[in-house]
Amino acid sequence: MSDMDQTPPQPVTPSVDATPQTGEASSAGRRSFLKNASVAAVGITGFPYVHAQEKITLRYLGTAVNQDKKIAEKFEADTGIKIQYIPVTTDDVTKRAVTAPNSFDLIDTEYFSLKKIIPTGNLLGIDVKRIKNADKITSLFTKGEVAGKKVGDQGTAPKKVMYLEKPDSKTFAKDATGFMTLIPTVYNADTLGIRPDLIKRPIDSWKELLNPEFKGKAAILNIPSIGIMDAAMVVEAMGLYKYPDKGNMTKKEIDLTIKTLIEAKKAGQFRSLWKDFNESVNLMASGEVVIQSMWSPAVTAVRTKGIACTFQPLKEGYRAWAAGFGVPKTVTGKKADAVYEFINWFLDGWAGAYLNRQGYYSAVLDTAKAKMEAYEWAYWMEGKPATQDIKSPNGDVLAKAGAVRDGGSYEARMGGIACWNAIMDENTYMVQKWNEFVAA
């Protein structure tokens, strides 16, 4: 339940035969050498090369947002292994992991879902010795730190659910071990989106979402587990209450949060409660809404229409989300080898660079950097002004030369996390109260 739950238009990147990005030429050369060597081996001995004996297809369970056709095509071109996407909602990813672990070979799920999945024993701890870049995975996940500084860990911070004591553990390890629950795929930090051209003044706090100045022109996200955390950020910013953990509220805290929302709704604050990515884009692009819960790719979509829209950093910090690859216990032998090959390939840089160019963040920053142009890295990751136009993987101009990324550098944005997406212990009660807000 994050921006991964929706299906924004999938970017179309250049074909896999396009000129390699910086740093890719050597590995492409190495792969073509291996291919030629395999042809030579057939010529000499008359036996086919061992990898060509059988075509492996990996069934990849996840949400449509992460299931990018270009990633699957590039992986198959590089390795000969096919990816078969099984696109479902975030909730259904969890349900399948719990009830049908033999229906997929690889899962891409959010970290908060692990509290439901790990106790079933259906996911194996990932052996870090088999992950080439395991030691380079960002410290945000392994230690809860960015550039040596601790970040907010309310909600399901990945570091709380990152490790198992042994491969078949059903509980989380308190400290780092040799077995990871998930290898991070994509993550980001969410904040409010605004129309600066229509607001015409600085916005620096979550409390502005309920400012009567924006009556009838504000919107909030109608996915309960995320919407209520945005609302809690507002409640704290207004000075009404300080939560011990916004990601795990008591019934009293839920009541207070919902009461605040219902009062605002009855006063006419909200133009809309949106559920769908495209809906959030249309509300903002039309100017019907000037401030709302928003996801980074939706802000980008508004901008590509030539309309001013800002993914606004706020002094109280961001609400973060993260997903990762997990390995079901049902996968063995050559299938398991292929799953590890895919995870290693994913961390090797090409996919990371591709995701970074869409405004997401990748698990291993060094390898992604090696596959990006210096000016792209400076814009996306260092918060520096663009020295030339910044383009998406399908060639759309996302930012003109001179522009600076909203939220600045990776360190500034991911270092500014206040809380993480979560499923509360009182989830059933929370959803019931949220529905009262929607109906009010």
Steps between C-alpha positions, in 0.01 A plus 500: 500500500718774370554658168575144391132414539406709200596464139656814356574494129802273456804673355630371171877496487723465198527145371745270675723531196540874553846639572602386849510761778833597652667202659282244322722447197748281686235264640321487163834410343557233761156352433551494123835330561320231704239459227769462235684258725184291529463492120863397473441226757215357291723513190786312667319230696160475333332539843280800576624749757371401844286816556310450177366156595170627640314830498417613854202725566469677836151585623532847657219593741460869576310819420483629143705810580814295569446259212670687224505340155836658412666350810374152406615543138846619603543215750400240241736654244785483752434154648249307286268470803139607446294701751126435514326780690205427729354847571267529802421763768720548807245316716485208257879469495481438877202263470676284240821492702301371798265256322670393174882516526535250214324736255810719447881472488585854609301754702529878492321620812498791742693473825190557713340181361780289652331505842225291340716286268807401707305322781360256236851375416420543129797728425859382540773722637714613205858376538709818483806297396320441167432873446804655335422859609344418840758708684420801280126506574417847634540544877146644506380137495774319687555755780220757470760767420574743218854642488562372854190669649196310633170566321146480645387141551133532598287248310668203331853631446680238285779455758238359745410216262819466292659185644420143611714289737497204257354433154172352628443732801145621561609798710724798427857524625583806713840551337662445160546131406592306184133473396295789363119495475492715185756661271378858438360574153354852515435752774422868539374760744159661451379848586235749387469613139416866440424740213748781580360720220153496662608511868756780445668470841744261670359174643720331761272296729257207485247714692433699180291206371225602744556877474152658434677720241483193271137411579353296214839480330674235715499123451618198697581148395221248560710191574439466877839376624685780317237773519487475879878545525479814284222617732718424806780712351243784477369447857857514640590804287189680633624433854189298594680182609839324481478130408743246649467312165291638214525158335343316793230710667282411795120515460498838681764637260303371199186669639679833540649486150170410332308762702742767369443381141120486536487856638707624204284307252175637645648851473549439125880469504527210252426523131568127471618184672697334221590133457652490155830634365336658194231662714767676708669622180174632351395681821833681509535568127149651482568727798192367683745405776804706600631287791466126560660168595706416193752256361819603326416342159160678507673836548723411205190414291351846571828667405525316169175683408692827546321585828686617812483239776733450798565190710538721806758426771347574843674578830338204681646253251382232258291183514712232336421169331711214373470168318732209442554157343425190706557132426222245574594175675352304206777608258792256472774383264547679167196721563657622826831563317310705239324702773837586657633584152213746448550666840874534434431640152247747647764636739765518228412852387290501183166462683613738775585774250169440320305541828702805610408671171133462597556669835509183710809384690692176454651266760865524393594855412856441367400260223213725386736799494733311266213464247386864513645807333678732746245780443209259570655379825571859608133595446322192635729404788710802598230767477711711261352720226461313170775594255278380212137388461411198716305231318297199611591154366257554210648837405246739659662815638444488878706804594659778299867594526551702817222326697566341841323185618224557760634396839857531376753223548451135599649586841261792553190308394561152641676653800176693571273198558259533795310171463447197274191339349362238737207276587379576853414242765159677513467488119141368497383773737696764308340402166154509659566853635651610168181388325302722740716792381437412134123479565484818714 
